[in-house]
Amino acid sequence: MSTAAWSPVSLAVVSAGVGHPRPTRLLADWVAEAVCRSLAAGGARAEVEVLELHRLTADLVQYSAQGRASLDLREAIAAVVAADGLVVATPVLTASPSEVLDSFLAALGDRLLSGVPVLLALNSGSRRQPPNLAQVIRSCLTDVHADPVPTVVVACPADWRATAHGDAVRLRACIDQAAAELAAAMRSHRQ
């Protein structure tokens, strides 16, 4: 199919990182770039919208306490719900995603992401992870009926050190594999 025959696909990128510098956002950007490359190789052009959840912290607290969503929160939810595919990047501490991601998923509610393909990228602070780490966090996405792709990207401190020295082969290979899976799932979801 020619590129002209494809209308753009939309990719929402949710970054749940906090602090400076933001390695979780860097990971999200790398993943999004790889997804765009995979889509382009298949003749599709992606429109990407990045949502930094740390900017919605106060809105999420208000929503949790009062059940009222601010305009910014409603716009973020609308962007995620309208997307053909989703990248979720979160820092991981004690085998769970960031609190801001948990709050955002709660604000999304049940079934809003029904069938939407999702790539999960984890920025881990530890070299060793519990064996069920990816499953614990994937369950957060399946609870809102999203459809996570099989490969989970996990960046650990060794990956960041390798990246600093220009040698992020393992991480890049994992990102490319997951990105190809998400691109394929987005094309299927769109049909």
DRENPAFI-775318 format. One line per field, with one value per residue: residue number from 1; residue in one letter; chain; z, x, y of N, C-alpha, C in turn. Coordinates in nm, 3 decimals, m for minus. Each point is the difference from the previous one (the first is absolute). Layout:
N
seq <- NUM | ...
type <- A | ...
mol <- A | ...
n_up <- Z | ...
n_east <- X | ...
n_north <- Y | ...
ca_up <- Z | ...
ca_east <- X | ...
ca_north <- Y | ...
c_up <- Z | ...
c_east <- X | ...
c_north <- Y | ...
***
This chain:
191
seq <- 1 | 2 | 3 | 4 | 5 | 6 | 7 | 8 | 9 | 10 | 11 | 12 | 13 | 14 | 15 | 16 | 17 | 18 | 19 | 20 | 21 | 22 | 23 | 24 | 25 | 26 | 27 | 28 | 29 | 30 | 31 | 32 | 33 | 34 | 35 | 36 | 37 | 38 | 39 | 40 | 41 | 42 | 43 | 44 | 45 | 46 | 47 | 48 | 49 | 50 | 51 | 52 | 53 | 54 | 55 | 56 | 57 | 58 | 59 | 60 | 61 | 62 | 63 | 64 | 65 | 66 | 67 | 68 | 69 | 70 | 71 | 72 | 73 | 74 | 75 | 76 | 77 | 78 | 79 | 80 | 81 | 82 | 83 | 84 | 85 | 86 | 87 | 88 | 89 | 90 | 91 | 92 | 93 | 94 | 95 | 96 | 97 | 98 | 99 | 100 | 101 | 102 | 103 | 104 | 105 | 106 | 107 | 108 | 109 | 110 | 111 | 112 | 113 | 114 | 115 | 116 | 117 | 118 | 119 | 120 | 121 | 122 | 123 | 124 | 125 | 126 | 127 | 128 | 129 | 130 | 131 | 132 | 133 | 134 | 135 | 136 | 137 | 138 | 139 | 140 | 141 | 142 | 143 | 144 | 145 | 146 | 147 | 148 | 149 | 150 | 151 | 152 | 153 | 154 | 155 | 156 | 157 | 158 | 159 | 160 | 161 | 162 | 163 | 164 | 165 | 166 | 167 | 168 | 169 | 170 | 171 | 172 | 173 | 174 | 175 | 176 | 177 | 178 | 179 | 180 | 181 | 182 | 183 | 184 | 185 | 186 | 187 | 188 | 189 | 190 | 191
type <- M | S | T | A | A | W | S | P | V | S | L | A | V | V | S | A | G | V | G | H | P | R | P | T | R | L | L | A | D | W | V | A | E | A | V | C | R | S | L | A | A | G | G | A | R | A | E | V | E | V | L | E | L | H | R | L | T | A | D | L | V | Q | Y | S | A | Q | G | R | A | S | L | D | L | R | E | A | I | A | A | V | V | A | A | D | G | L | V | V | A | T | P | V | L | T | A | S | P | S | E | V | L | D | S | F | L | A | A | L | G | D | R | L | L | S | G | V | P | V | L | L | A | L | N | S | G | S | R | R | Q | P | P | N | L | A | Q | V | I | R | S | C | L | T | D | V | H | A | D | P | V | P | T | V | V | V | A | C | P | A | D | W | R | A | T | A | H | G | D | A | V | R | L | R | A | C | I | D | Q | A | A | A | E | L | A | A | A | M | R | S | H | R | Q
mol <- A | A | A | A | A | A | A | A | A | A | A | A | A | A | A | A | A | A | A | A | A | A | A | A | A | A | A | A | A | A | A | A | A | A | A | A | A | A | A | A | A | A | A | A | A | A | A | A | A | A | A | A | A | A | A | A | A | A | A | A | A | A | A | A | A | A | A | A | A | A | A | A | A | A | A | A | A | A | A | A | A | A | A | A | A | A | A | A | A | A | A | A | A | A | A | A | A | A | A | A | A | A | A | A | A | A | A | A | A | A | A | A | A | A | A | A | A | A | A | A | A | A | A | A | A | A | A | A | A | A | A | A | A | A | A | A | A | A | A | A | A | A | A | A | A | A | A | A | A | A | A | A | A | A | A | A | A | A | A | A | A | A | A | A | A | A | A | A | A | A | A | A | A | A | A | A | A | A | A | A | A | A | A | A | A | A | A | A | A | A | A
n_up <- 0.000 | m0.079 | 0.028 | m0.123 | m0.006 | 0.078 | 0.084 | 0.062 | 0.066 | 0.108 | 0.053 | 0.112 | 0.054 | 0.097 | 0.051 | 0.086 | m0.061 | 0.102 | 0.043 | 0.025 | m0.102 | m0.107 | 0.053 | 0.074 | m0.005 | 0.026 | 0.088 | 0.044 | m0.009 | 0.054 | 0.087 | 0.021 | m0.001 | 0.076 | 0.069 | m0.004 | 0.025 | 0.093 | 0.042 | m0.008 | 0.055 | 0.067 | m0.025 | 0.132 | 0.018 | 0.104 | 0.063 | 0.065 | 0.109 | 0.062 | 0.099 | 0.065 | 0.064 | 0.018 | m0.120 | 0.013 | 0.077 | 0.002 | m0.133 | 0.007 | 0.085 | m0.072 | m0.108 | 0.063 | 0.043 | m0.116 | m0.078 | 0.006 | m0.131 | 0.015 | m0.065 | 0.066 | 0.107 | m0.027 | m0.032 | 0.111 | 0.067 | m0.056 | 0.019 | 0.120 | 0.026 | m0.062 | 0.071 | m0.110 | 0.076 | 0.101 | 0.036 | 0.097 | 0.042 | 0.089 | 0.099 | 0.044 | 0.108 | 0.067 | m0.123 | m0.006 | m0.082 | m0.054 | 0.112 | m0.070 | m0.041 | 0.120 | 0.039 | m0.100 | 0.022 | 0.127 | m0.041 | m0.070 | 0.111 | 0.016 | m0.082 | 0.047 | 0.042 | m0.005 | m0.001 | 0.065 | m0.104 | 0.095 | m0.005 | 0.085 | 0.047 | 0.063 | 0.078 | 0.011 | 0.130 | m0.036 | 0.023 | 0.119 | m0.072 | 0.076 | m0.011 | 0.089 | m0.005 | m0.117 | 0.055 | 0.109 | m0.077 | m0.074 | 0.120 | 0.029 | m0.111 | 0.029 | 0.118 | m0.085 | m0.019 | 0.029 | m0.112 | 0.108 | m0.069 | m0.058 | m0.075 | 0.120 | m0.021 | 0.047 | 0.043 | 0.023 | 0.118 | m0.024 | m0.038 | 0.106 | 0.072 | m0.059 | 0.019 | 0.121 | m0.021 | m0.046 | 0.102 | m0.059 | m0.039 | 0.124 | 0.053 | m0.094 | 0.014 | 0.131 | m0.007 | m0.089 | 0.078 | 0.113 | m0.060 | m0.052 | 0.121 | 0.055 | m0.091 | 0.009 | 0.132 | m0.018 | m0.093 | 0.079 | 0.103 | m0.091 | m0.038
n_east <- 0.085 | m0.031 | 0.099 | m0.031 | m0.010 | 0.102 | m0.100 | 0.041 | 0.085 | m0.073 | 0.109 | m0.054 | 0.082 | m0.017 | 0.058 | 0.024 | 0.106 | 0.082 | 0.027 | 0.120 | 0.067 | m0.071 | 0.065 | m0.110 | 0.008 | 0.129 | m0.030 | m0.098 | 0.089 | 0.094 | m0.091 | m0.046 | 0.127 | 0.022 | m0.107 | 0.037 | 0.122 | m0.051 | m0.075 | 0.104 | 0.068 | m0.114 | 0.049 | 0.014 | m0.069 | 0.079 | m0.109 | 0.099 | m0.065 | 0.088 | m0.032 | 0.044 | m0.018 | 0.129 | m0.033 | m0.053 | 0.106 | m0.005 | m0.014 | 0.094 | 0.068 | m0.029 | 0.032 | 0.106 | 0.019 | m0.021 | 0.068 | 0.065 | m0.012 | 0.121 | 0.005 | 0.115 | m0.061 | m0.108 | 0.083 | 0.068 | m0.111 | m0.049 | 0.121 | m0.001 | m0.124 | 0.035 | 0.105 | 0.071 | 0.092 | 0.055 | 0.089 | 0.022 | 0.065 | 0.048 | 0.039 | 0.085 | m0.074 | 0.063 | 0.034 | m0.007 | m0.097 | 0.031 | m0.015 | 0.069 | 0.068 | 0.010 | 0.024 | 0.087 | 0.047 | m0.003 | 0.056 | 0.074 | m0.009 | m0.104 | 0.068 | 0.050 | 0.089 | m0.124 | 0.092 | 0.031 | 0.084 | 0.072 | 0.102 | 0.045 | 0.049 | 0.088 | 0.010 | 0.085 | m0.013 | m0.029 | 0.112 | m0.048 | m0.086 | m0.108 | m0.007 | m0.089 | 0.108 | 0.034 | m0.026 | 0.060 | 0.090 | 0.020 | m0.017 | 0.077 | 0.063 | 0.009 | 0.019 | 0.061 | 0.018 | 0.118 | 0.072 | 0.073 | 0.102 | 0.046 | 0.078 | 0.055 | 0.015 | 0.113 | 0.015 | 0.116 | 0.058 | 0.019 | m0.128 | m0.027 | 0.077 | m0.056 | m0.115 | 0.046 | 0.035 | m0.120 | m0.031 | m0.113 | 0.079 | 0.007 | 0.009 | 0.083 | 0.057 | m0.011 | 0.043 | 0.090 | 0.020 | m0.005 | 0.079 | 0.066 | m0.006 | 0.032 | 0.094 | 0.031 | m0.003 | 0.066 | 0.074 | 0.010 | 0.028 | 0.071 | 0.023
n_north <- m0.117 | 0.097 | 0.084 | 0.042 | m0.134 | 0.018 | 0.007 | 0.108 | m0.076 | m0.010 | 0.050 | m0.045 | 0.087 | m0.089 | 0.108 | m0.098 | 0.049 | 0.008 | 0.121 | 0.051 | m0.048 | m0.011 | m0.102 | 0.004 | 0.132 | m0.010 | m0.094 | 0.079 | 0.098 | m0.080 | m0.042 | 0.124 | 0.036 | m0.106 | 0.032 | 0.127 | m0.046 | m0.080 | 0.100 | 0.084 | m0.100 | 0.008 | 0.122 | 0.007 | 0.109 | 0.023 | 0.036 | 0.060 | m0.039 | 0.079 | m0.081 | 0.105 | m0.114 | 0.027 | 0.046 | m0.119 | 0.003 | 0.132 | m0.009 | m0.093 | 0.078 | 0.107 | m0.069 | m0.046 | 0.124 | 0.064 | m0.084 | 0.115 | m0.014 | 0.052 | 0.115 | 0.025 | m0.048 | 0.069 | 0.099 | m0.028 | m0.017 | 0.108 | 0.050 | m0.055 | 0.036 | 0.111 | m0.038 | m0.024 | 0.057 | m0.067 | 0.092 | m0.088 | 0.108 | m0.085 | 0.079 | m0.090 | 0.001 | m0.092 | m0.032 | 0.131 | 0.043 | 0.116 | 0.069 | 0.090 | m0.107 | m0.052 | 0.124 | 0.009 | m0.123 | 0.039 | 0.114 | m0.086 | m0.069 | m0.077 | m0.078 | 0.114 | m0.089 | m0.042 | m0.098 | 0.111 | m0.014 | m0.060 | 0.085 | m0.088 | 0.116 | m0.076 | 0.106 | m0.099 | 0.015 | m0.124 | m0.067 | m0.032 | m0.065 | 0.011 | m0.133 | 0.040 | 0.077 | m0.049 | m0.118 | 0.042 | 0.058 | m0.109 | m0.056 | 0.104 | m0.037 | m0.128 | 0.057 | 0.082 | m0.132 | 0.054 | 0.000 | m0.031 | 0.052 | m0.113 | 0.078 | m0.010 | 0.129 | m0.051 | 0.124 | m0.055 | 0.020 | m0.128 | 0.004 | 0.076 | m0.083 | m0.107 | 0.062 | 0.029 | m0.128 | 0.029 | m0.083 | 0.033 | m0.099 | m0.050 | 0.122 | 0.038 | m0.119 | 0.015 | 0.125 | m0.038 | m0.106 | 0.069 | 0.088 | m0.102 | m0.055 | 0.117 | 0.022 | m0.130 | 0.010 | 0.115 | m0.060 | m0.108 | 0.077 | 0.060 | m0.126
ca_up <- 0.000 | m0.009 | 0.112 | m0.023 | 0.031 | 0.145 | 0.079 | 0.111 | 0.121 | 0.117 | 0.108 | 0.124 | 0.083 | 0.138 | 0.079 | 0.142 | 0.075 | 0.082 | 0.031 | m0.106 | m0.136 | m0.009 | m0.085 | m0.048 | m0.120 | m0.104 | m0.043 | m0.075 | m0.130 | m0.082 | m0.041 | m0.097 | m0.126 | m0.059 | m0.049 | m0.122 | m0.106 | m0.039 | m0.075 | m0.130 | m0.082 | m0.050 | m0.081 | 0.080 | 0.067 | 0.134 | 0.071 | 0.137 | 0.107 | 0.124 | 0.122 | 0.119 | 0.109 | 0.117 | m0.014 | 0.036 | 0.137 | 0.076 | m0.062 | 0.038 | 0.142 | 0.004 | m0.054 | 0.098 | 0.120 | m0.026 | m0.115 | m0.111 | m0.085 | m0.055 | m0.146 | m0.040 | 0.018 | m0.103 | m0.128 | 0.002 | m0.013 | m0.139 | m0.089 | 0.017 | m0.048 | m0.146 | m0.065 | m0.061 | 0.077 | 0.120 | 0.068 | 0.140 | 0.060 | 0.142 | 0.089 | 0.083 | 0.133 | 0.074 | m0.088 | m0.037 | m0.076 | 0.079 | 0.051 | m0.094 | m0.103 | 0.061 | 0.009 | m0.135 | m0.044 | 0.073 | m0.060 | m0.129 | 0.022 | m0.060 | m0.141 | m0.093 | m0.087 | m0.045 | m0.123 | m0.048 | 0.021 | 0.090 | 0.024 | 0.136 | 0.016 | 0.142 | 0.038 | 0.128 | 0.080 | 0.054 | m0.097 | 0.018 | 0.012 | 0.028 | m0.126 | m0.044 | m0.012 | m0.120 | 0.012 | 0.095 | m0.063 | m0.111 | 0.053 | 0.013 | m0.132 | m0.036 | 0.084 | m0.076 | m0.124 | m0.106 | m0.055 | m0.004 | m0.090 | 0.079 | 0.049 | 0.093 | 0.003 | 0.136 | 0.005 | 0.135 | 0.009 | m0.093 | m0.133 | m0.004 | m0.007 | m0.137 | m0.086 | 0.019 | m0.072 | m0.139 | m0.023 | 0.057 | m0.097 | 0.055 | 0.016 | m0.133 | m0.062 | 0.068 | m0.045 | m0.139 | m0.002 | 0.054 | m0.093 | m0.115 | 0.046 | 0.015 | m0.134 | m0.060 | 0.073 | m0.037 | m0.135 | 0.013 | 0.076 | m0.086 | m0.108
ca_east <- m0.085 | 0.084 | m0.008 | m0.111 | m0.125 | m0.014 | m0.014 | 0.094 | m0.042 | 0.035 | 0.073 | 0.009 | 0.113 | m0.023 | 0.123 | m0.035 | 0.122 | 0.010 | 0.137 | 0.088 | m0.054 | m0.110 | 0.035 | m0.122 | m0.041 | 0.096 | m0.039 | m0.126 | 0.034 | 0.066 | m0.101 | m0.088 | 0.074 | 0.007 | m0.134 | m0.019 | 0.081 | m0.068 | m0.120 | 0.042 | 0.044 | m0.121 | m0.075 | m0.089 | 0.059 | m0.056 | m0.009 | 0.035 | m0.031 | 0.066 | m0.065 | 0.084 | m0.097 | 0.038 | m0.067 | m0.140 | m0.007 | m0.103 | m0.129 | m0.034 | m0.037 | m0.134 | m0.095 | m0.012 | m0.070 | m0.130 | m0.066 | m0.011 | 0.119 | 0.034 | 0.008 | 0.125 | m0.015 | m0.095 | 0.070 | 0.096 | m0.078 | m0.051 | 0.112 | 0.032 | m0.113 | m0.010 | 0.121 | 0.002 | 0.096 | 0.042 | 0.124 | m0.004 | 0.133 | m0.010 | 0.106 | m0.047 | 0.057 | m0.069 | m0.085 | m0.127 | 0.022 | m0.007 | m0.134 | m0.070 | m0.055 | m0.116 | m0.110 | m0.048 | m0.077 | m0.127 | m0.082 | m0.046 | m0.118 | m0.010 | m0.034 | 0.029 | 0.110 | m0.033 | 0.064 | 0.107 | 0.130 | 0.086 | 0.138 | 0.040 | 0.143 | 0.027 | 0.131 | 0.023 | 0.111 | 0.076 | 0.048 | m0.078 | m0.143 | m0.078 | m0.035 | m0.136 | m0.010 | m0.074 | m0.138 | m0.070 | m0.031 | m0.091 | m0.136 | m0.059 | m0.052 | m0.110 | m0.114 | m0.077 | m0.031 | 0.096 | 0.056 | 0.146 | 0.078 | 0.075 | 0.131 | 0.005 | 0.133 | 0.046 | 0.131 | 0.057 | 0.119 | 0.106 | m0.035 | 0.029 | 0.146 | 0.039 | m0.044 | 0.094 | 0.121 | m0.035 | m0.013 | m0.128 | m0.045 | m0.108 | m0.119 | m0.049 | m0.060 | m0.128 | m0.089 | m0.037 | m0.092 | m0.129 | m0.056 | m0.054 | m0.125 | m0.104 | m0.038 | m0.084 | m0.128 | m0.072 | m0.056 | m0.113 | m0.105 | m0.055 | m0.080
ca_north <- 0.117 | 0.120 | 0.092 | 0.091 | m0.068 | m0.007 | 0.121 | m0.013 | m0.070 | 0.081 | m0.067 | 0.077 | m0.042 | 0.042 | m0.008 | 0.016 | 0.028 | 0.120 | 0.039 | 0.048 | m0.013 | m0.094 | m0.114 | m0.065 | 0.073 | m0.036 | m0.134 | 0.016 | 0.059 | m0.102 | m0.098 | 0.065 | 0.011 | m0.134 | m0.032 | 0.080 | m0.064 | m0.125 | 0.037 | 0.055 | m0.113 | m0.064 | 0.095 | 0.085 | 0.116 | 0.013 | 0.127 | m0.036 | 0.095 | m0.041 | 0.049 | m0.014 | m0.009 | 0.080 | 0.130 | m0.018 | m0.052 | 0.071 | m0.032 | m0.138 | 0.003 | 0.060 | m0.098 | m0.108 | 0.049 | 0.062 | m0.060 | 0.097 | 0.003 | 0.131 | 0.004 | m0.065 | m0.144 | m0.047 | 0.000 | m0.111 | m0.124 | m0.003 | m0.032 | m0.141 | m0.081 | 0.014 | m0.051 | m0.134 | m0.076 | 0.070 | m0.036 | 0.038 | m0.009 | 0.031 | m0.048 | m0.111 | m0.016 | m0.105 | m0.081 | 0.062 | 0.123 | 0.122 | 0.032 | 0.087 | m0.087 | m0.066 | 0.098 | 0.028 | m0.116 | 0.002 | 0.106 | m0.050 | m0.082 | m0.132 | m0.022 | 0.109 | m0.041 | m0.135 | m0.045 | 0.088 | m0.061 | 0.078 | m0.043 | 0.037 | 0.024 | 0.017 | 0.053 | m0.066 | 0.051 | m0.112 | m0.098 | m0.124 | 0.024 | m0.121 | m0.062 | 0.034 | 0.145 | 0.040 | m0.047 | 0.087 | 0.128 | m0.029 | m0.017 | 0.134 | 0.036 | m0.089 | 0.039 | 0.100 | m0.071 | 0.026 | m0.123 | 0.016 | m0.085 | m0.098 | 0.043 | 0.113 | 0.061 | 0.031 | 0.064 | m0.004 | 0.086 | m0.042 | 0.052 | 0.144 | 0.012 | m0.038 | 0.109 | 0.111 | m0.035 | m0.026 | m0.144 | m0.042 | m0.101 | m0.081 | 0.083 | 0.037 | m0.119 | m0.022 | 0.108 | m0.026 | m0.114 | 0.044 | 0.100 | m0.074 | m0.063 | 0.103 | 0.049 | m0.102 | 0.000 | 0.123 | m0.019 | m0.093 | 0.069 | 0.104 | m0.061
c_up <- 0.000 | 0.121 | m0.016 | 0.037 | 0.150 | 0.058 | 0.120 | 0.114 | 0.119 | 0.108 | 0.119 | 0.084 | 0.139 | 0.077 | 0.145 | 0.086 | 0.079 | 0.021 | m0.122 | 0.016 | m0.003 | m0.092 | m0.052 | m0.125 | m0.116 | m0.056 | m0.084 | m0.139 | m0.093 | m0.053 | m0.106 | m0.136 | m0.072 | m0.055 | m0.130 | m0.116 | m0.051 | m0.079 | m0.139 | m0.095 | m0.060 | m0.078 | 0.075 | 0.061 | 0.134 | 0.045 | 0.148 | 0.096 | 0.129 | 0.118 | 0.118 | 0.122 | 0.122 | m0.005 | 0.041 | 0.145 | 0.081 | m0.054 | 0.040 | 0.147 | 0.015 | m0.049 | 0.101 | 0.120 | m0.030 | m0.119 | m0.117 | m0.076 | m0.055 | m0.152 | m0.048 | 0.011 | m0.103 | m0.137 | m0.008 | m0.019 | m0.144 | m0.097 | 0.006 | m0.059 | m0.152 | m0.074 | m0.059 | 0.073 | 0.113 | 0.047 | 0.143 | 0.057 | 0.145 | 0.074 | 0.087 | 0.130 | 0.071 | m0.083 | m0.027 | m0.078 | 0.091 | 0.043 | m0.099 | m0.116 | 0.054 | 0.004 | m0.138 | m0.054 | 0.071 | m0.060 | m0.136 | 0.015 | m0.080 | m0.147 | m0.096 | m0.097 | m0.059 | m0.136 | m0.053 | 0.026 | 0.078 | 0.010 | 0.137 | 0.007 | 0.146 | 0.021 | 0.142 | 0.071 | 0.049 | m0.111 | 0.005 | 0.022 | 0.040 | m0.132 | m0.052 | m0.020 | m0.120 | 0.010 | 0.094 | m0.069 | m0.122 | 0.048 | 0.022 | m0.132 | m0.041 | 0.085 | m0.068 | m0.144 | m0.119 | m0.043 | m0.011 | m0.100 | 0.084 | 0.062 | 0.089 | 0.000 | 0.144 | m0.010 | 0.144 | 0.004 | m0.096 | m0.141 | m0.011 | m0.005 | m0.141 | m0.098 | 0.008 | m0.076 | m0.146 | m0.033 | 0.067 | m0.087 | 0.053 | 0.007 | m0.137 | m0.069 | 0.060 | m0.045 | m0.142 | m0.010 | 0.047 | m0.094 | m0.122 | 0.038 | 0.013 | m0.136 | m0.069 | 0.065 | m0.033 | m0.138 | 0.006 | 0.068 | m0.089 | m0.105 | 0.046
c_east <- 0.089 | m0.021 | m0.118 | m0.133 | m0.026 | m0.031 | 0.093 | m0.060 | 0.045 | 0.063 | 0.003 | 0.113 | m0.020 | 0.129 | m0.034 | 0.123 | m0.009 | 0.146 | 0.078 | 0.135 | m0.106 | 0.037 | m0.124 | m0.050 | 0.094 | m0.034 | m0.127 | 0.027 | 0.066 | m0.101 | m0.091 | 0.069 | 0.007 | m0.136 | m0.027 | 0.079 | m0.068 | m0.126 | 0.035 | 0.046 | m0.120 | m0.089 | m0.094 | 0.079 | m0.069 | m0.003 | 0.014 | m0.040 | 0.059 | m0.071 | 0.093 | m0.091 | 0.037 | m0.065 | m0.147 | m0.019 | m0.111 | m0.139 | m0.046 | m0.039 | m0.141 | m0.105 | m0.026 | m0.084 | m0.143 | m0.075 | m0.021 | 0.131 | 0.019 | 0.001 | 0.126 | m0.010 | m0.096 | 0.067 | 0.101 | m0.072 | m0.051 | 0.110 | 0.034 | m0.110 | m0.009 | 0.117 | m0.020 | 0.095 | 0.053 | 0.134 | m0.014 | 0.139 | m0.011 | 0.126 | m0.060 | 0.077 | m0.086 | m0.108 | m0.137 | 0.030 | m0.008 | m0.144 | m0.078 | m0.058 | m0.122 | m0.121 | m0.058 | m0.083 | m0.134 | m0.094 | m0.054 | m0.126 | 0.004 | m0.040 | 0.027 | 0.112 | m0.023 | 0.062 | 0.111 | 0.136 | 0.093 | 0.137 | 0.039 | 0.152 | 0.026 | 0.142 | 0.026 | 0.121 | 0.092 | 0.047 | m0.085 | m0.145 | m0.070 | m0.047 | m0.138 | m0.020 | m0.083 | m0.146 | m0.081 | m0.043 | m0.090 | m0.144 | m0.069 | m0.064 | m0.116 | m0.123 | m0.086 | m0.025 | 0.088 | 0.061 | 0.153 | 0.066 | 0.088 | 0.130 | m0.013 | 0.144 | 0.035 | 0.141 | 0.048 | 0.126 | 0.114 | m0.028 | 0.034 | 0.150 | 0.049 | m0.037 | 0.096 | 0.130 | m0.028 | m0.021 | m0.128 | m0.064 | m0.119 | m0.128 | m0.058 | m0.068 | m0.138 | m0.102 | m0.047 | m0.100 | m0.140 | m0.068 | m0.061 | m0.132 | m0.112 | m0.045 | m0.093 | m0.139 | m0.081 | m0.062 | m0.123 | m0.119 | m0.074 | m0.095 | m0.139
c_north <- 0.123 | 0.089 | 0.093 | m0.062 | m0.006 | 0.137 | m0.017 | m0.083 | 0.083 | m0.087 | 0.093 | m0.060 | 0.058 | m0.023 | 0.032 | 0.027 | 0.129 | 0.033 | 0.044 | m0.066 | m0.109 | m0.118 | m0.073 | 0.070 | m0.033 | m0.138 | 0.007 | 0.055 | m0.101 | m0.100 | 0.060 | 0.014 | m0.135 | m0.042 | 0.076 | m0.058 | m0.127 | 0.028 | 0.050 | m0.112 | m0.075 | 0.095 | 0.091 | 0.116 | 0.017 | 0.145 | m0.034 | 0.112 | m0.055 | 0.066 | m0.027 | 0.006 | 0.084 | 0.138 | m0.007 | m0.047 | 0.066 | m0.031 | m0.140 | m0.009 | 0.056 | m0.100 | m0.112 | 0.043 | 0.044 | m0.059 | 0.095 | 0.004 | 0.140 | m0.008 | m0.072 | m0.152 | m0.058 | m0.006 | m0.115 | m0.133 | m0.013 | m0.039 | m0.148 | m0.089 | 0.004 | m0.064 | m0.138 | m0.092 | 0.086 | m0.055 | 0.050 | m0.023 | 0.044 | m0.043 | m0.110 | m0.002 | m0.104 | m0.071 | 0.059 | 0.128 | 0.121 | 0.026 | 0.084 | m0.083 | m0.075 | 0.093 | 0.030 | m0.116 | m0.007 | 0.105 | m0.044 | m0.084 | m0.129 | 0.009 | 0.116 | m0.036 | m0.138 | m0.030 | 0.087 | m0.067 | 0.093 | m0.064 | 0.053 | 0.011 | 0.035 | 0.052 | m0.047 | 0.059 | m0.109 | m0.092 | m0.126 | 0.036 | m0.128 | m0.060 | 0.039 | 0.149 | 0.043 | m0.040 | 0.088 | 0.130 | m0.020 | m0.014 | 0.134 | 0.043 | m0.089 | 0.028 | 0.105 | m0.050 | 0.041 | m0.134 | 0.014 | m0.095 | m0.092 | 0.051 | 0.123 | 0.052 | 0.033 | 0.057 | 0.001 | 0.087 | m0.038 | 0.052 | 0.148 | 0.024 | m0.032 | 0.110 | 0.118 | m0.024 | m0.037 | m0.147 | m0.052 | m0.107 | m0.079 | 0.081 | 0.037 | m0.119 | m0.029 | 0.105 | m0.027 | m0.114 | 0.043 | 0.100 | m0.068 | m0.067 | 0.103 | 0.051 | m0.098 | m0.002 | 0.124 | m0.014 | m0.092 | 0.067 | 0.100 | m0.058 | m0.040
***
